[in-house]
Amino acid sequence: GQNIDQPTEMTATEGAIVQINCTYQTSGFNGLFWYQQHAGEAPTFLSYNVLDGLEEKGRFSSFLSRSKGYSYLLLKELQMKDSASYLCAVRDGNNFNKFYFGSGTKLNVKP
Amino acid sequence: DAGVIQSPRHEVTEMGQEVTLRCKPISGHNSLFWYRQTMMRGLELLIYFNNNVPIDDSGMPEDRFSAKMPNASFSTLKIQPSEPRDSAVYFCASSLWGASNQPQHFGDGTRLSIL
């Protein structure tokens, strides 16, 4: 079976740095995606990792270790608008079209 | 560019009624996905299409659910008859099949309430 684990909820302060972890156990692997979802809205794509290492995109970075089945999303200089749920999704190794989503981590940013 | 367009945005109906959700994917995308999201179960894949052909419907919960994609720019998800436990947000997403780094692009969803 497929298993994607993320913390349910996190709280951080405006201006700080926060790391959201994701661990996965899947039958195959062909990339890991992070999505942001504001309450009542659609998930929007943030980042993609397929090789080990860090991908940086402005205030957001994402890291992958395939051997450990582990990824994290790093958010720097937190802003109030970063309050949202963050979803980790793994693409199936045998089927490009199948994504397995974690339950999401709700991030609360306090002033 | 227009994103994935879903309609209606909200639907409230009584148990037993037929519900039809609609989706227009991003032009040029050849894969289309229907997801359901609830607090309890998160985001679940119901069915997906490649080039208008249903490929995997193993996530469709019951025979009450059906989906069609008559052409590259339109898909429907139908529930008949509807039940209160079908209440959820239903998302449609599209992507470019075969491109490994291409994410799925989601529509704004249909918030469905069955009374």
Interface residues (C-beta under 8 A of the other chain):
Chain A: N30 G31 F33 Y35 E41 A42 P43 T44 F45 Y48 V50 L87 R91 N95 F96 N97 K98 F99 F101 G102 S103 G104
Chain B: S31 F33 G42 L43 L45 Y48 N50 I55 D56 F91 S95 W97 G98 S100 N101 P103 Q104 H105 F106 G107 D108 G109
